[in-house]
Amino acid sequence: MEVTAQILRERASDKILIFISSSREYVFEAYNVEAFQYLLKPVEGRKLKSVLQKAVLKTKSRSLEFIMSARKSRKRSYFLMM
């Protein structure tokens, strides 16, 4: 994850990165790339909603892209429309 996270940060330095993983193994690496949050699976709906709301408040008027990373090279991008 470390290399992937570094590439994501380099390409999207102004974006909020939120990682969701089933492993605690990479939590410190996520913060090394200034991740907004690192959530462990299974993620409760309330917790995910809370984190996304805080991210929206932090960014207010700019465009948002949430990049959530999983192991085994599965990467997904989610766009939040306001």
C-alpha positions as CSV (number, residue, x, y, z in Angstrom):
1,M,0.0,0.0,0.0
2,E,2.8,2.4,0.7
3,V,3.8,2.9,-2.9
4,T,0.2,3.2,-4.1
5,A,-0.6,5.7,-1.4
6,Q,2.5,7.8,-2.2
7,I,1.5,7.8,-5.9
8,L,-2.1,8.8,-5.0
9,R,-0.8,11.7,-2.8
10,E,1.6,12.9,-5.5
11,R,-1.1,12.9,-8.1
12,A,-3.8,14.4,-5.9
13,S,-2.0,16.5,-3.3
14,D,-5.1,18.6,-2.6
15,K,-7.5,15.7,-2.3
16,I,-8.7,13.9,0.8
17,L,-7.6,10.3,1.1
18,I,-9.8,8.0,3.1
19,F,-8.5,4.4,3.4
20,I,-10.7,1.4,4.2
21,S,-9.0,-1.9,4.9
22,S,-9.4,-5.1,6.8
23,S,-5.9,-4.9,8.1
24,R,-4.3,-2.7,10.7
25,E,-0.9,-3.3,9.1
26,Y,-0.9,-0.1,7.0
27,V,-2.5,2.4,9.3
28,F,0.8,4.3,10.0
29,E,1.7,4.3,6.3
30,A,-1.7,5.9,5.6
31,Y,-0.9,8.8,8.0
32,N,2.5,9.2,6.4
33,V,0.7,10.3,3.2
34,E,-1.6,12.5,5.2
35,A,-4.7,10.3,5.0
36,F,-7.8,12.0,6.4
37,Q,-8.9,8.7,7.9
38,Y,-8.1,5.0,8.0
39,L,-11.2,2.9,8.6
40,L,-11.1,-0.8,9.5
41,K,-13.6,-3.2,7.9
42,P,-16.4,-3.8,8.5
43,V,-17.2,-0.1,8.6
44,E,-20.5,0.8,10.3
45,G,-22.7,3.1,8.2
46,R,-22.8,5.7,10.9
47,K,-19.0,5.8,11.1
48,L,-18.6,6.2,7.3
49,K,-21.2,8.9,7.2
50,S,-19.5,10.8,10.0
51,V,-16.1,10.6,8.3
52,L,-17.5,11.8,5.0
53,Q,-19.4,14.6,6.6
54,K,-16.2,15.8,8.3
55,A,-14.4,15.6,5.0
56,V,-17.1,17.7,3.4
57,L,-16.9,20.3,6.1
58,K,-13.1,20.4,5.8
59,T,-13.2,21.1,2.2
60,K,-16.4,23.1,1.9
61,S,-16.5,24.6,-1.6
62,R,-13.9,22.7,-3.5
63,S,-14.5,19.6,-5.6
64,L,-14.2,16.3,-3.6
65,E,-12.8,13.0,-4.6
66,F,-12.6,10.2,-2.1
67,I,-10.1,7.5,-2.9
68,M,-10.6,4.3,-1.0
69,S,-7.9,1.7,-1.2
70,A,-8.1,-2.0,-0.6
71,R,-5.5,-4.8,-0.7
72,K,-4.7,-7.0,-3.7
73,S,-4.5,-4.1,-6.1
74,R,-8.2,-3.3,-6.0
75,K,-8.6,0.5,-6.1
76,R,-11.8,2.4,-6.3
77,S,-12.6,6.1,-6.7
78,Y,-15.8,7.5,-5.3
79,F,-17.0,11.0,-6.1
80,L,-19.3,12.8,-3.7
81,M,-21.6,15.3,-5.3
82,M,-22.9,18.1,-3.1
